[in-house]
Amino acid sequence: MSLVESSCAAADPPALALRLQAATLAHARLAEAAAAAATELSVALGCDRVAIGLRDEADATRLLGVSHQAQAPAGRALARALAAAMDEAIDQAATLVHPQPTDGPPDIHWAHEALARDHAGTHAALCSVPLADAGRPLGAIVFERGAGRGFEPAEVALCEHLACLLGPLLELKRRQQRSLPRHALDELRALRDRLLGPGHAGTKLLACAVALAASAALVAAVVPADHRITGQARIEGAVQRVLVAPVDGFIEQVHARPGDVVAAGQVLAELARDELDSERRRWQSQAQQQGQAYAEALARHDRAQLVMALSRAEEARAQLDLAEQTLRRARLEAPFAGVVIQGDLSASLGAPVRRGDVLMTVAQGDGHRVIVEVDERDIAGLRVGQPGRMVLAASPAQPLALRIRRITPVAAVVQGRNVFEVEAAIEGATPPLRPGLRGIARIEAGRRPALWIASHRLVDWLRLQWWSWVA
């Protein structure tokens, strides 16, 4: 059996690959893993010395591990010579064998000749194999043998296969030892290569989208836009009156419904008057009786009875006046010419009502105002005199010009949220309006950056949550 055949048989490539992988991964630190891998290769391939080096960030090759040595000989002539031989193989991206085979390509071997002459012996055999990871040059391995033991093509091929296995393992170890800043820098460089190099169309499209989004956000953060505060709005009469039940009773007749135009003094509804008539007659009878008692006491010159009869007669007349007023008020009359906007009692005939219950609301038909329901989160941005516009659901193509006239200082709960009622006057020519119409109003609240307009609600919510949970 030849020397080559015995070396390859002793190496047993599959078993050697497993042992090499185990030796490399068994150590946490990169230098220790490189030294263990170099020792394993030296023993398996019958080499006097195996050296492994990797290129650093400055593209300078640094000797990382030497077989049978716990620490690489840094700063010595041997280390510089080994690094120079590694650079020679890396720069030519080829496996270099010294002495150079007669049938091989005309490669440059100056550094290998110097290494053999000065540190390994004139007739020593060298083989330098580049290391790579994902096609990127990583470092090199230098195999050394004494005189008379050269590297045959089968052994060179085995060394190249083992280098293909060892390169990614060493790169993995080096990545694990990186500091956080170095890790971030490497990721940025990798991203730069993907963006500027060939391929990676998805990454480039994503980068373009991120750049466009960032540019849009920058423009939105700088360029101002009109800030408008939106709220539900309704039309009301400039003057409104509420008609309430004067006494406890029952609804007897209804003469008007919401939407009807009424004249001043027109009867809108009537309450049952039987009990009120009885009450008026009772006090009328009491007044007559006390008047007769007063006349009798006056005829008898009875001062005590005279005073008592006079007092009771005045009380009876006062109660009679009250009963007559209540009887008159049982007929609900329109206080002025206008429109009934609330209170459909047509379906409540005979229903009982209590004193003070709201029965109808009448608004003047020749004057209107707008009530805008503004959320409590936006009320701080409103001031009296600010302009706005309103669009009615009944006529969305005809916006109405508004101007704030009054801001109610007390909030009201509407559909589970706090709102402030802002009163606004309608400016300019208006189409025919009726109280009760609803729509949406937008109040001009100045100019703010577009990004602030889009995000201030979320920012305010986050501040509130921060205050309630953290601060």
C-alpha positions in Angstrom: 0.0 0.0 0.0 1.4 3.4 -1.0 1.8 6.3 1.4 -1.1 8.1 0.0 -3.4 5.1 0.2 -2.4 4.5 3.8 -2.9 8.1 4.8 -6.4 8.3 3.3 -7.3 4.9 4.7 -6.2 5.9 8.2 -8.0 9.2 7.8 -11.3 7.5 6.9 -12.9 10.7 5.6 -16.5 10.2 7.0 -15.2 9.4 10.5 -12.6 12.2 10.3 -15.3 14.7 9.3 -17.3 13.7 12.4 -14.3 13.8 14.7 -13.3 17.2 13.3 -16.8 18.6 13.8 -17.0 17.2 17.4 -13.6 18.6 18.3 -14.5 22.0 16.9 -17.9 22.3 18.6 -16.7 20.9 21.9 -15.0 24.2 22.8 -16.8 27.4 23.5 -14.0 29.9 22.5 -12.9 30.3 18.9 -9.2 30.0 19.5 -9.6 26.8 21.5 -11.9 25.3 18.8 -9.3 26.2 16.1 -6.4 24.6 18.0 -8.5 21.5 18.6 -9.4 21.3 14.9 -5.8 21.8 13.9 -4.6 19.1 16.2 -7.2 16.6 14.9 -6.2 17.3 11.3 -2.5 17.0 12.2 -3.0 13.6 13.8 -5.4 12.2 11.2 -3.4 13.4 8.1 0.1 12.7 9.5 1.2 16.3 9.4 4.0 17.8 11.4 2.1 21.0 11.9 -1.3 22.4 10.9 -2.1 26.1 11.4 -5.5 27.8 11.0 -6.0 31.5 10.5 -8.9 33.8 9.9 -9.2 37.2 8.4 -10.3 40.0 10.7 -12.4 43.2 10.1 -9.4 44.9 8.4 -9.0 42.0 6.0 -5.7 41.0 7.7 -5.1 37.3 8.4 -4.6 36.5 12.0 -3.2 33.2 13.2 -5.8 31.5 15.3 -4.7 28.0 16.2 -1.7 25.7 15.7 -1.7 22.0 16.2 -0.4 20.6 19.6 -0.2 24.2 21.0 -2.7 25.7 23.4 -2.0 29.2 22.1 -1.0 30.5 18.7 2.5 32.0 18.4 1.4 35.6 18.1 3.9 38.3 17.2 6.7 35.9 16.2 8.4 35.4 12.8 6.7 32.0 12.4 3.3 33.5 12.9 4.0 36.2 10.3 5.3 33.6 7.8 2.2 31.4 8.3 -0.1 34.4 7.9 1.7 35.4 4.7 1.3 31.9 3.3 -2.4 32.0 4.2 -2.9 35.4 2.5 -1.2 34.0 -0.6 -3.8 31.2 -0.9 -6.7 33.4 0.1 -5.8 36.1 -2.4 -5.5 33.6 -5.3 -8.6 31.7 -4.1 -6.9 28.4 -4.8 -5.2 25.6 -3.0 -1.4 26.0 -3.1 0.9 23.0 -2.8 4.7 23.4 -2.3 6.8 22.2 -3.9 4.6 23.1 -6.8 3.5 20.2 -9.0 5.0 20.2 -12.5 1.5 19.7 -14.1 -0.2 22.3 -11.9 -1.3 25.9 -12.7 1.4 28.6 -12.5 0.5 29.9 -9.1 2.5 32.3 -6.9 4.4 30.6 -4.1 6.8 33.2 -2.8 5.3 33.2 0.8 5.3 29.4 0.8 8.9 29.2 -0.3 9.9 31.6 2.4 7.9 29.6 5.0 9.6 26.4 3.9 13.1 27.9 3.8 13.0 29.7 7.1 10.8 27.6 9.3 10.0 24.2 7.9 13.1 23.1 6.0 14.1 23.4 2.4 12.5 20.1 1.3 9.4 20.4 3.5 6.0 20.0 1.9 3.2 22.6 2.4 -0.4 22.7 1.4 -2.6 25.8 2.0 -6.3 25.5 1.6 -8.6 28.6 1.7 -11.6 28.6 4.1 -14.9 30.0 3.0 -18.4 30.5 4.3 -21.3 31.0 1.8 -18.8 31.9 -0.9 -17.1 34.6 1.2 -13.3 34.2 1.9 -12.9 33.4 5.6 -9.3 32.3 6.2 -7.0 29.4 5.4 -5.4 26.2 6.7 -1.7 25.4 6.2 -0.6 21.8 6.4 3.1 21.0 6.9 5.1 17.8 6.4 8.7 17.0 6.6 11.1 16.2 3.7 10.1 13.3 1.6 6.4 13.3 2.5 4.6 15.4 -0.1 0.9 15.9 -0.7 -0.7 13.7 -3.3 -3.8 14.8 -5.3 -6.1 12.5 -3.2 -4.8 14.1 0.0 -5.2 17.6 -1.4 -8.8 16.8 -2.3 -9.4 15.5 1.2 -8.0 18.6 2.7 -10.2 20.8 0.6 -13.3 18.8 1.6 -12.4 19.1 5.3 -11.8 22.9 4.8 -15.4 23.2 3.3 -16.7 21.6 6.5 -14.5 23.5 8.9 -15.1 27.0 7.5 -18.8 27.4 8.5 -18.0 25.9 11.9 -15.3 28.4 12.7 -17.5 31.3 11.3 -20.3 30.1 13.6 -17.9 30.2 16.6 -16.7 33.6 15.7 -20.3 34.9 15.4 -21.1 33.6 18.8 -18.2 35.6 20.4 -19.1 38.9 18.8 -20.0 41.8 21.0 -23.3 43.5 20.7 -21.9 46.5 18.8 -20.0 44.2 16.5 -23.0 42.1 15.9 -25.1 45.2 14.9 -22.3 46.3 12.6 -22.1 43.0 10.9 -25.8 42.9 10.4 -25.7 46.4 8.9 -22.9 45.3 6.5 -24.9 42.2 5.5 -27.9 44.4 4.9 -25.8 46.8 2.8 -24.5 43.9 0.7 -28.0 42.6 0.1 -29.2 46.1 -0.9 -26.3 47.0 -3.1 -25.4 43.5 -4.4 -27.1 41.3 -7.0 -30.3 39.5 -6.2 -32.4 39.9 -3.0 -35.3 41.6 -4.8 -37.6 41.1 -1.9 -35.2 42.8 0.5 -34.7 45.7 -1.9 -38.5 46.2 -2.4 -38.9 46.1 1.4 -36.2 48.7 1.8 -37.8 50.9 -0.8 -41.1 50.7 1.0 -39.5 51.5 4.4 -37.7 54.5 2.8 -40.9 55.8 1.3 -42.8 55.3 4.6 -40.0 57.1 6.5 -40.0 59.9 4.0 -43.8 60.2 4.3 -43.6 60.2 8.1 -40.9 62.9 7.9 -43.0 65.1 5.6 -46.0 64.5 7.9 -44.0 65.5 10.9 -42.9 68.8 9.3 -45.6 69.9 6.9 -48.6 71.5 8.7 -52.2 70.7 7.8 -55.6 72.0 8.9 -56.7 70.5 12.2 -60.4 70.0 12.3 -62.5 68.8 15.3 -65.5 66.7 14.4 -68.7 66.2 16.3 -72.3 65.3 15.9 -74.5 68.3 15.4 -78.2 69.2 15.5 -80.3 72.2 14.5 -82.3 73.9 17.2 -84.5 77.0 17.2 -82.9 80.1 18.4 -85.7 80.3 21.0 -87.3 77.2 22.4 -90.0 76.7 25.0 -90.9 73.5 26.8 -94.5 72.8 27.7 -94.9 70.8 30.9 -97.9 69.2 32.7 -99.3 71.8 35.2 -100.9 69.2 37.4 -101.2 65.4 37.8 -103.8 64.3 35.3 -104.6 62.5 32.0 -104.1 63.5 28.4 -107.5 64.1 26.8 -106.9 65.7 23.4 -104.0 66.4 21.1 -104.1 69.0 18.4 -100.5 69.2 17.2 -97.6 66.8 16.5 -93.9 67.3 16.0 -93.2 69.1 12.7 -96.5 71.1 12.7 -96.3 74.8 12.3 -98.4 76.5 15.0 -99.5 80.1 15.7 -99.1 82.0 18.9 -101.8 81.0 21.4 -102.9 77.9 19.4 -104.1 75.0 21.7 -101.7 72.1 21.2 -103.1 69.6 23.8 -105.6 69.4 26.6 -105.6 67.5 29.9 -108.7 66.0 31.4 -110.6 68.9 33.3 -113.2 67.0 35.3 -111.2 66.9 38.5 -110.0 70.5 38.0 -113.7 71.7 37.5 -114.7 69.9 40.7 -111.8 71.6 42.5 -112.8 75.0 41.2 -116.5 74.5 42.1 -115.5 73.4 45.6 -113.4 76.5 46.3 -116.1 78.6 44.7 -118.7 77.2 47.2 -116.2 77.7 50.0 -115.8 81.4 49.0 -119.6 81.9 48.9 -120.1 80.2 52.4 -117.4 82.3 53.9 -118.9 85.4 52.4 -122.2 84.7 54.0 -120.5 83.9 57.4 -118.8 87.3 57.1 -122.1 89.1 56.5 -123.8 87.3 59.5 -120.9 88.2 61.8 -121.0 91.8 60.6 -124.7 91.9 61.4 -124.2 90.5 64.9 -121.2 92.8 65.5 -119.2 89.7 66.4 -115.6 90.8 65.9 -114.1 87.3 66.5 -116.3 85.6 63.9 -115.9 88.6 61.6 -112.1 88.2 61.5 -112.3 84.4 61.1 -114.9 84.6 58.3 -112.8 87.3 56.5 -109.6 85.2 56.7 -111.4 82.1 55.4 -113.1 83.9 52.6 -109.7 85.3 51.4 -108.2 81.8 51.5 -111.1 80.4 49.5 -110.8 83.2 46.9 -107.1 82.6 46.6 -107.6 78.8 46.1 -110.3 79.6 43.6 -108.0 81.8 41.6 -105.4 79.0 41.7 -107.9 76.5 40.5 -109.1 78.7 37.7 -105.5 79.3 36.6 -104.8 75.5 36.7 -107.9 74.9 34.7 -106.8 77.4 32.1 -103.3 75.9 32.0 -104.8 72.5 31.3 -105.0 73.7 27.8 -101.4 73.7 26.5 -101.0 76.8 24.2 -98.2 77.7 21.9 -96.2 80.5 23.5 -95.3 82.0 20.1 -95.5 81.2 16.4 -93.1 78.4 15.6 -92.7 74.6 15.0 -93.4 71.7 17.4 -90.1 69.8 17.5 -90.7 67.3 20.3 -93.6 65.6 22.0 -95.8 63.3 19.9 -98.7 62.7 22.3 -101.1 61.3 19.7 -100.4 57.7 20.8 -100.7 58.6 24.5 -104.4 59.7 24.7 -105.7 58.8 28.2 -102.1 58.2 29.5 -101.5 59.6 33.0 -98.9 62.4 33.5 -97.4 63.9 36.6 -96.9 67.5 37.3 -93.7 68.8 35.7 -93.5 66.1 33.0 -92.3 67.5 29.6 -95.0 67.1 27.1 -94.0 69.3 24.1 -91.2 71.5 22.8 -91.9 74.5 20.5 -89.2 76.4 18.7 -89.3 79.6 16.7 -89.3 79.0 13.0 -87.3 82.1 11.9 -84.1 81.6 13.8 -81.8 78.7 14.3 -78.7 77.7 16.1 -76.4 74.7 15.9 -75.4 72.5 18.9 -72.2 70.5 18.3 -71.4 67.6 20.6 -67.6 67.7 21.1 -65.7 64.9 22.8 -64.0 65.9 26.0 -60.6 64.9 24.5 -61.0 67.7 21.9 -62.6 70.5 23.9 -59.3 72.1 24.8 -58.7 73.0 21.2 -61.9 75.1 20.8 -62.3 78.8 21.3 -65.2 81.2 20.9 -65.1 82.7 17.4 -63.6 79.7 15.6 -65.2 79.0 12.2 -66.5 75.7 11.0 -68.8 73.9 8.6 -71.7 71.5 9.0 -73.3 69.0 6.7 -76.8 67.8 7.3 -77.9 64.3 6.7 -80.9 65.7 4.9 -78.8 67.8 2.5 -75.2 66.6 2.4 -74.4 68.6 -0.8 -75.1 71.9 1.0 -72.6 72.6 3.8 -73.4 75.4 6.3 -70.9 77.9 7.5 -70.7 78.1 11.3 -69.0 80.2 14.0 -68.7 79.2 17.6 -70.7 81.5 19.9 -70.6 79.7 23.2 -69.0 76.6 24.9 -70.9 75.0 27.6 -68.6 74.6 30.6 -70.3 71.4 31.9 -70.0 68.0 30.2 -72.9 65.7 29.5 -73.0 61.9 29.0 -74.1 61.0 25.5 -74.1 57.3 24.5 -71.6 56.4 27.2 -69.1 59.2 26.5 -68.5 62.7 27.9 -69.2 65.5 25.5 -69.5 69.3 25.7 -72.2 71.1 23.9 -70.8 73.9 21.7 -73.3 76.4 20.4 -72.6 77.9 17.0 -74.4 80.4 14.8 -75.1 79.8 11.2 -73.5 82.4 8.9 -74.5 83.4 5.4 -77.5 82.4 3.3 -79.0 79.1 4.4 -81.5 76.7 2.8 -84.8 76.2 4.5 -84.1 74.6 7.9 -86.2 72.9 10.6 -85.2 72.3 14.2 -84.3 68.7 14.8 -82.2 68.2 11.7 -78.9 66.4 12.5 -75.6 66.1 10.8 -71.8 66.3 11.3 -69.9 69.5 12.1 -66.1 70.2 11.7 -64.6 73.1 13.6 -61.4 74.7 12.3 -58.8 74.4 15.2 -55.7 75.9 13.5 -52.8 74.2 11.7 -50.8 71.4 13.1 -48.3 68.9 11.7 -50.1 66.1 9.8 -48.3 63.4 11.9 -49.6 65.1 15.1 -53.1 65.2 13.8 -53.0 61.5 12.9 -51.4 60.3 16.2 -52.3 62.7 19.0 -55.3 60.6 20.1 -53.1 57.5 20.4 -50.4 59.5 22.2 -52.8 61.0 24.7 -54.3 57.5 25.4 -50.8 56.1 26.0 -50.0 59.0 28.3 -53.2 58.3 30.3 -52.3 54.6 30.5 -48.8 55.4 31.6 -50.1 57.8 34.3 -52.6 55.3 35.6 -50.3 52.2 35.6 -46.8 53.4 36.0 -46.5 57.0 37.1 
